[in-house]
Amino acid sequence: MPSLDTVKHAEQTPDTELPWAELGLKEPEYARIREILGRRPTGAELAMYSVMWSEHCSYKSSKIHLKQFGTKAPDSDALLVGIGEQAGVVDIGQGYAVTFKVESHNHPSYVEPYQGAATGVGGIVRDIIAMGARPVAVLDPLRFGAADHPDTRRVLPGVVAGIGGYGNCLGLPNIGGEVVFDPCYQGNPLVNALCVGVMRHEDIHLAQASGVGNKVVLYGARTGGDGIGGASLLASETFDSADGKPSKRPAVQVGDPFQEKLLIECTLEAFQERLVVGIQDLGAAGLSCATSELASGGSGGMRVELDSVPLRDSSLSPEEILMSESQERMCAVLEPDKVDRFLEICEKWEVTATVIGEVTDGDRLTVHWRGEQIVDVPPRTVAHDGPVLDRPYARPAWQDALQADDPAKLSRPGTGEELRAAVLALVGSPNQASKSWITDQYDRYVLGDTVLAQPEDSGMIRIDEETGLGVALATDGNGRYAKLDPYTGAQLALSEAYRNVATSGATPLAVTDCLNFGSPEDPAAMWQFAEACRGLADACQVLGTPVTGGNVSLYNQTGEKAVHPTPVVGVLGVIDDVTRRTPMAFGQEGQLLYLLGDTREELGGSAWSEVAHGQLGGLPPAVDLERERLLGEILVAASRDGMIDAAHDVSDGGLVQAVVESCLRGRNGARLVVPDGIDPFVFLFSESQGRAVVAVPRSEEVRFTDMCGARGLPAARIGVVDGQEVELQGQFSLPLDELRETYERTVPALLN
């Protein structure tokens, strides 16, 4: 094959062998490409199809299940842009719209922790910019291997430094997320990143190249050899069991947050002047993605002159240019008379910008290099009409035995001293202990509009200074629950994120998700995925929170060992006045503590069973979505009307973990009493859902309990904020100093 494989040459040499298997394509997929084109592809065309038809970009194994998020979507007056665009957009009132989305950068972050995590943040921020919004905050749900494993000490600090370094340089507050440790993530951490942006309704932009004769401008960083086939191929296969590396190891992208900051300001100024017809960021699959998606979303075709692409490395082949995932790049479609002004703005912000093509009146995407045509494809076949696989899936044979391993049979503490020791062990365990060693590396308050941030139940950002309008966001996901029952586990992830948003006083509106699962070629992992999609779609329907978009991350396994099925769910809510927010801290002595919801003996997948016995088995807590909706309505109304001073959802670790966290946050103790008919152990450690603990001013007790009674929500008075210890009447007491030392020492000791 000559150095320049043209379309004409491909027509004349049908039997030329191409490295389709090395690029991740299956034989039927290669045959389909030949069928579409009526000939063999050129090398450049093969490069484009290989990255765009990868699992990461095409969703070929997940499309068939993701359709439920559309077919079961609840009616929502707030939804302005839904699934299919770069990020969903929600109306929050007063002419404001919010766009938000979560994505994964799991495999790159294991191979190169700092750059993998940093470019994960950069990529999701560009998705938000491309919708026309100014990014205002990020969140990062993270999962690592065992906290005491040597490789966790390699991966975690690099990931945290990458997230903090990139986000801090952009000047974006990091307001939420989670950090979870579990041996199942050893060798395959989960690094998910969420970004939220704000715009006016009229500023929404979409990825489409419309208008024959309009110009295509590539702007941002120059294109280099870093990240060639990066996320798109790296995320589309498992790690080898022998060395923890994929069989194909493309270079991980390298990020430059200062270039991205210039890109943000340049893009927003161009939006303000109404210069842009369509826009697309260059993330996974690089130019292959941006050009094919813009052309596919428009009304015609596109001609691209690849020689015009600004390069950092002049030795790159056209295939490499098309596959490069160099960061901080975007493509804009402009009317010809607006190109000069756009280039002026780019020059002002010191952003490289070049016209690389134009919109044509045909239905083909063509790419030219050194005067020769090297690509001639129907753009939709590259961007949207890739393979759709209905992979086999089956409930694994071990699922029954796992669910039968009920933690009720485990030995449990009975005496006051045993309960006291169990509480300390829980509070000091890696998953329940303070993560401030991590979150303190993030700037949570830059820009001056952060109202709530870690370790609060949700992050909250003020949108309008005059009215106090704001949004709250929370991400949650419990892989232990989902391993026991993926359908219920996905619903529990949504329920907790929904509850966390409502606990802060915001009304939940919409959902984004990052679905992290094992290999789709494993029927058991595919069953977990299918069940989680079904569970999440069903739950969103009941709660009235549509899925606006998100990400699927498959092949999260090393050899035969997959991670726990981990659907991470992000919920966005709106609050009319952020001064009415509800914090988690028990801030004043004399506040009355009420437990909202029902407590049952539900310990399957619980933190207690993990900490005390290293056990995972049984059934996860039951889901009652109508109760979650009712609890949310009560929490929002109580916050708005000043009936509660503090609130904290009850989830991992049970009631005692929630109380300890609120006491430490507010620097006040609590005296607790076990309600009649409840075992003290169950009272402390049960993880029954649909619950929250609230601090009620004495002056509001009657009004608050009357509201709960009228709405049918159980509300039990369980204590009072008082003193400098957490006391369970008749059982034990724990000084706050001892609790704080236990709570705060664990993570630094493990990672230092």
Secondary structure, 3 states (H helix, E strand, C coil): CCCCCCHHHHHHCCCCCCCCCCCCCCHHHHHHHHHHHCCCCCHHHHHHHHHHCCHHHHCCCCHHHHCHHHHCCCCCCCEEECCCCCCEEEEEECCEEEEEEEEECHHHHHHCHHHHHHHHHHHHHHHHHHCCCEEEEEEEEEEECCCCCHHHHHHHHHHHHHHHHHHHHHCCCEEEEEEEECHHHCCCCEEEEEEEEEEEHHHCCCCCCCCCCCEEEEEECCECCCCCCHHHHHCCCCECCCCCCECCCCCCCCCCHHHHHHHHHHHHHHHHCCCEEEEEECCCCHHHHHHHHHHHHCCCEEEEEHHHCCECCCCCCHHHHHHCCCCCEEEEEECHHHHHHHHHHHHHCCCEEEEEEEEECCCCEEEEECCEEEEEECHHHHHCCCCCCCCCCCCCCCHHHHHHCCHHHCCCCCCHHHHHHHHHHHHCCCCCCCCHHHHCCCCCCCCCCEEECCCCCCEEEECCCCCCCEEEEEEECCHHHHHHCHHHHHHHHHHHHHHHHHHCCCEEEEEEEEEECCCCCCHHHHHHHHHHHHHHHHHHHHHCCCEEEEEEECCCEECCEECCCEEEEEEEEEECCHHHCCCCCCCCCCCEEEEECCCCCCCCCCHHHHHHHCCCCCCCCCCCHHHHHHHHHHHHHHHHCCCCCEEEECCCCHHHHHHHHHHHHHCCCEEECCCCCCCHHHHHHCCCCCCEEEEECHHHHHHHHHHHHHHCCCEEEEEEECCCEEEECCCEEEEHHHHHHHHHHHHHHHHC
